[in-house]
Amino acid sequence: MRRRFEPLRVRPFGRLLGSYTVNDLGDSIGVVALSVLVFDRTGDVAPTAGFFLVAKFLPALFSTGLTAHLDRFSLRRVLPTIYGIEALVFAALAFLAIGDRFFLPLVLALGLIDGTLAITGRGLTRGAVAAALQPHGLIAEGNALMNLGFAAASVFGAAIAGGLIAAFGLSAALFVDAASFLIIAVWLATARDLPQIEHHDYEPWHRRFRDGMAFARSQRTIRTLLLGQSLALICFTIVVPIEVIYAKESLGTTDAGFGVLLSSWGAGIVLGSLLYIAVKNRSSFGLIVFSSALVGLAYLGMSQAGTLWLACVMSVIGGAGNGIQWVAVMTALQEVTPTEFQARMSGLLESIGAAMPGIGFLLGGLLTALGSPRTAFAFAGAGILALVILALLLRPRLERRAAQTSTTTGKTMGRRLSRS
């Protein structure tokens, strides 16, 4: 148990954990508040959907290049600057929420800036965590604790946003969000021990981006992890936009019941995060496959559930798988990535995590239109289990190729040594 919390003794992990959690919490609060703002001021679903596209999907197209550009600078300057700009963005959004100052194009532009900075900040933080903990062999433990922070932000972010909006109004909620980013910017600016990767030669950002992508393509394990996670995320997020329809039409429950259903998934994420701490020393492949299968089985169960309580039980199971799966993939990626590429690979995975849901959302809406919410849940569950089966079938082949590559490399090194 002591080792599971050992990363907290490695400086500056505590500050990085806090900043990452506040980033996720602020992102959750901001999304809820801005969604309400856009819908209330326009009275139309299309602008609200457009906000999600601009604030969640488009940033994935810009953040990877921005991460490649920024990860060669001092984190003590870069991270506080990112969070400081986010504080200014939310302060501007809070100002636009007052009275008749609302202007949709400006809100969307600010949402795009914030979304890009949020993903970039997470990628740089993940890279810094790996750089700080890798020498101590504590990456898995550190990722488990960061996943707990993410789970807490996921569970409480929307609730905090709703409470702030109900009690003080939209602008107050956005000002509170701005203040949280400002506090974390100051906190990181005073940290004197943030890890820094030395880059002795200047490289343009586009070359660093290109080198990072070339590295990802050239490494079979990394390529497989990124491709597999991309496909899995599409299936994972198919049900997200139609959950409210599923709750009200398929289960016949109320708004309160819908809230209970969402809370059940959040509770499952917390449970899965705690479970990961206990089983983190197991095979990364086994954890990824097992947790993905839990989500797939939960979706299939929800597609057949006739009552709210049964759907909630399935939701807890799926949330638990969700709580293990992402951190297992992130840990597996970081363990095979050299230090100089940590931020770029973490940023690439974060960008995938932001981009792929856009495809899932569209597919979920289409499946529901052609069938029903139960159709979407069944399709998503079947798709996830198909990926799990494919991974199990391909594993022996991938292991043989890895062994052949290792043998070839060893022979080549042997010949070089004998010549020398």
Secondary structure by P-SEA (a helix, b strand, c coil): cccccccccccaaaaaaaaaaaaaaaaaaaaaaaaaaaaaacccaaaaaaaaaaacccccccaaaaaaacccccccccaaaaaaaaaaaaaaaaaaaccccccaaaaaaaaaaaaaaaaaaaaaaaaaaaaaccccccaaaaaaaaaaaaaaaaacaaaaaaaaaacccaaaaaaaaaaaaaaaaaaaaaccccbbbbbcccccaaaaaaaaaaaaaacaaaaaaaaaaaaaaaaaaccccaaaaaacccccccaaaaaaaaaaaaaaaaaaaaaaaacccccaaaaaaaaaaaaaaaaaaaaacccaaaaaaaaaaaaaaaacaaaaaaaaaaaaccccaaaaaaaaaaaaaacaaaaaaaaaaaaaaaccaaaaaaaaaaaaaaaaaaaaaaaaaaaaaaaaaaaaaaaaaaaaaaac
